[in-house]
Amino acid sequence: MSSTDITIIGNGSMARGIATRALAADRTLQILGQDAAKSQALAAELGANATSGTMDQAPEGQIVVLAVPFGAAKSVVSAYGTALAGKTLVDITNPVNMETFDSLVVAPGSSAAEELAALAPAGTHVVKAFNTTFAGTLVAGEAAGQPLDVFIADDDTAANSAVSSLVADGGMRPLVVGPLKRARELEGFQFVLMTLQANPEFTDFNWNTGLKILS
């Protein structure tokens, strides 16, 4: 039995942010990426509870986080195939058309999460989470002094519980919004938030904001 709790696919800024929160939650990590040196450097930066490897290796964690762009995530899920069966697969992607930055690349009535679920082998539990959080706020664990809200959508009770526990233990607030199809709305309103970050008229927005439900 592996002692690794979470595998993160990717070694960029979102991988660093989610890994930071996972370590704050006292989880052990495996960082896998195409560039072995980058994965090793990130694991070394994170500390003793993180190991590294390449995507030729099977994911050890029961929770596998896809911290790569949507197109790469589809390739990863297809390549891993049955190695993902029985695991909780966390999709953090936002399927934005990066050429135009004016639309999503998924069809109406669908989402990146649902497309990835269709590619995943039977028994894989896909969860949409962390797509509404930016990398820098994850490292800090907050935005504007407020703990982060992490919106979660999925169709499996056990997977829901596992991801919600990770979020809460990492100092954030899990907000379960419903079944996996709610990823459509999560991806849509995060797209709007991303366009605000890129709009020079909003000088205070620099990928440092967070979506927060206040009551």
N, C-alpha and C positions, 0 to 999 in steps of 0.2 A: 504494500500500500504506500502510495506516494505521500510524503509529508508536505507537499505543496498544496496550498489552498486555492490559489488563483493563478491562471496563466494569462498574461497579457500579450497579445499579438501586436507587435509594433514597438518602435523605440523612439517615437517623436514626443512632442510636447504633451499631447493628450495621454500618452502612455505614462509619461512622468507624473502628470497630475493625478491620474487614477491610482497609480502605484503609491504615490505619497499618501493618499487617503486610505488605501488598503493597509499600508504599514501602520498608519495611525490607528487602524482597527485591529492591529495585532495579527494580521494575516501574513502568511508566507507566500512568496511570489516566484514565478518563473517568467522571464522576459524573453520572448522569441521574436526574431526579426530576420529579414533577408541579409542584413549586414551584421555579421557576427561581432565585429569590433564595436559597433555602435550599441548593440545589445549588451555587450560586456561592460562598456563604459557606463551605461545607464544603471546596470545592476550594481556596479562598484560604487556609484554615486549614492544609490539608495541604501546600501548597507548589507549587513550579514543575512538578513531574511530574504534576500533576493538573489536568484541565480539567473543565468543567461544561457542562450543557445540560439540555434538557427531554426528556421521553419521546416527544416528536414526532420526535426525531432517532433515526436507526438506531444501534444499538450498534456501536462500532468495534472493541472488543477481541475477540480470539479466545476469551478466557474471559469469560463474562457471569455475574455474581453477582446472584442475586435476593435483595437485602437488604430485603425487604418481607414483611409477613405473608402467610400462605398464601392467603387469599382474593384479595389484591391480586396475588400471584404468578400465580395462574391467569389473571387479567385481563391481566396484562402479557404472558404467553406467547401468549395468544390474539390480543392486539392486534398484537404484533410478527410473528407468523406466519412467513413464509419468510425474514425478516431474521435469524432464528436458525439457519437451516439451515447445517450444517457447523461450528457453534460448540460449545464446551463450556459447558454451562449448569449453574451451580452452585446447587443448592437448599439453602438454609440453614434453611428454615422448620420450625417445630414446630406441627402442626395441632391445637392445644389449643382446646377449647371455652372461650372466654374469658368466656362468660356464667356458666357453672357452675364452671369451673376443676376439673372432675372427670372429664373424658373427652377423647378425641380425636374430631375431626369426620370422619375418614376411616373407611371401612368396614373391618371385620375382614378380614385377609388382603390389605390394601393399605397404601399410605403416600402422604404428600404428594408425595414424589419420583416415585412411579410414576404418580400422577394427572397431574402436570406433564409427565412423559414422554409420556403418552398425548395430551396437548394439543399438544405440540411438533411441528414439521414433521419430515418424514423427514430423516435426516442430522444431527439435533441429538443431542449426547451429554450426557445428564443425569447429573450427579454429585451425590451427597449428601455434604455436608461442612459443617463449621462450625456445625451445629445443636446440638452439645454444648458450645459455647464461649459465654461471656457477653461482652457488649460491653466492659466495663471490663477484663476479663482480656486481651482482644485488644489493647487500647490498650497495656496494660502489657507484654504478651508473656509473661505468666507468671501463675500463681496460687500463693500461699504459697511463693514462691521457686522454684517448679518450672516448667520450660518446658511449654507447653500440649501436650496430645495432641489431634490432630485426626483424628477417625474418618472414613474415606472409604469410600463404597460406590458402585460403578458397574459398567457392563457393557462399557466400552471401554478398551482398553489405553492408547491414546494420551492420552485424556482423563484417565485415572488418573495417568499419568506427569506430565502438565502440572500438575494440581492438587497432586500430591504434591511436585513441585519447588517450586511456589509456597509451600507450607506449610513445607518444609524451609529454603528460602532466607529465609523470614520469621522464622526462629528457633524454629520449633515442630517437633513430631514427627508426621509422617504415619503413621497406622495404617490400612492398607487391610484392611477387614473382610470383603470379598466382593462379590457382585453387588449390583445396585441394590435387589433385594428385601430386603437386610439393612437398608435404611432403615426398615423397619417396627420393628425392634428398636431402632435408634438413636433414632427418634422416641419410642418407648415409654419407654426408660429416661431420656431427657432430660425427658420429662413428669414422671417421678417426682422428678428433681432439681429441677425448677421448683417442684413443690409443697413441697419442703423449704425452698426460699428464701422462700416465702410463709408458712411456718408460724412463728408467733411463738414457739413453744417452742424453736426453734433460733436463739438470739439471735446466734450468730456468723455465720450465713448471711445475706448481703446481696447476692445476685447477684454474688458475688466468688469463687465456688468453681470447681473444675475437675475433670472426670473424668480420672483418671490411672491407667494400668496400671503397676504396679511389679513389678520382678523382681530 
